[in-house]
Amino acid sequence: QVQLVESGGGSVQPGGSLRLSCKASGSIFSINAMGWYRQVPGEQRELVALSITSGAGTNYADSVKGRFTISRDNAKNMVYLQMNSLKPEDSAVYYCYTRIRSYIYWGQGTQVTVSS
């Protein structure tokens, strides 16, 4: 079993910043990828940012490029999402994601609200 625990969500005004953190624990042998998705009620979960372990780099949703930065601490099995210049449309529940071999795991989600 693998557990993902997120932290760092909250409320912020437009233009503000937040940093999300996620720690993976449990039966971790080889993490292929870690990243972040987000979801608003009534819509599908969408990719925000993804970091591929094999060196294939990172992927970002077009809507967050230049504003969000994903980073990892592989020694601690952690992934971070630095979110700058936040907009109201960034409001969502953000989910940590990891792929270990062929298995996908999700965190419980953390709410991010951007509002004046």
C-alpha positions in Angstrom: 0.0 0.0 0.0 1.1 3.5 -0.8 -0.2 6.6 1.0 -0.1 10.2 -0.2 -0.6 13.0 2.2 -1.0 16.6 0.9 -0.6 19.8 2.8 -0.5 23.5 2.0 -3.9 24.3 0.6 -5.9 27.3 1.7 -7.4 30.6 0.7 -5.5 33.4 -1.0 -6.3 36.6 -2.9 -5.7 36.8 -6.7 -2.1 37.3 -7.5 -1.0 35.5 -4.3 1.0 32.4 -3.9 0.7 29.0 -2.3 3.0 26.0 -2.0 1.5 22.5 -1.9 3.4 19.5 -0.5 2.8 15.8 -0.8 4.6 12.9 0.9 4.5 9.4 -0.3 4.9 6.6 2.1 4.4 2.8 2.3 5.5 0.2 -0.1 7.5 2.4 -2.4 9.9 0.5 -4.6 10.2 2.6 -7.7 8.2 5.8 -8.4 7.8 6.4 -12.1 6.1 9.8 -11.8 4.7 12.2 -9.3 2.5 15.2 -9.9 -0.6 17.2 -9.3 -4.1 17.1 -10.7 -7.1 19.4 -9.8 -10.8 19.1 -9.9 -13.8 21.4 -9.5 -17.3 20.2 -8.9 -19.0 18.9 -12.0 -15.8 18.7 -14.0 -13.2 16.1 -14.8 -10.0 15.9 -12.9 -7.3 17.6 -14.9 -3.5 17.4 -15.0 -1.8 20.4 -13.5 1.9 19.3 -13.5 3.7 16.1 -13.7 7.3 15.1 -13.1 8.6 11.9 -14.7 11.3 10.1 -12.8 13.2 8.7 -15.8 14.4 12.1 -16.8 11.7 12.7 -19.3 11.1 16.0 -17.6 8.0 17.8 -16.5 4.6 18.5 -18.1 2.4 21.4 -17.3 -1.1 22.3 -18.2 -1.1 25.3 -20.6 -3.2 27.3 -18.1 -0.4 27.2 -15.4 2.7 27.4 -17.5 5.0 30.2 -16.2 3.1 30.4 -12.9 3.4 27.0 -11.3 6.5 25.0 -10.7 6.7 21.4 -9.7 9.7 20.0 -7.9 10.6 16.8 -6.1 12.8 15.6 -3.3 13.3 12.0 -4.3 15.2 11.1 -1.1 12.1 12.0 0.9 9.5 10.8 -1.7 8.0 14.2 -1.8 6.6 16.4 -4.5 5.9 20.1 -4.3 3.8 22.6 -6.3 4.7 26.2 -6.1 1.8 28.3 -7.3 2.4 31.9 -8.1 0.2 34.6 -9.6 -2.9 32.7 -8.6 -6.2 33.3 -10.4 -9.8 32.7 -9.3 -9.9 30.0 -12.0 -7.2 28.1 -10.1 -9.6 27.4 -7.3 -10.1 23.6 -7.0 -9.3 20.6 -5.0 -5.7 19.6 -5.8 -4.8 16.0 -5.7 -1.3 14.5 -5.4 -0.6 11.7 -7.8 2.0 9.0 -8.1 2.6 6.1 -10.5 4.6 3.2 -9.2 5.1 0.6 -11.9 1.6 0.1 -13.3 -0.3 1.3 -10.2 -1.7 4.8 -9.7 -2.3 6.4 -6.3 -4.1 9.5 -5.2 -3.9 11.7 -2.2 -7.0 12.8 -0.3 -7.0 16.3 -1.9 -6.4 19.8 -0.6 -8.7 22.7 -1.3 -7.2 25.8 -2.9 -9.5 28.9 -3.1 -8.5 32.1 -4.9 -10.9 34.9 -4.1 -10.9 38.5 -3.3 
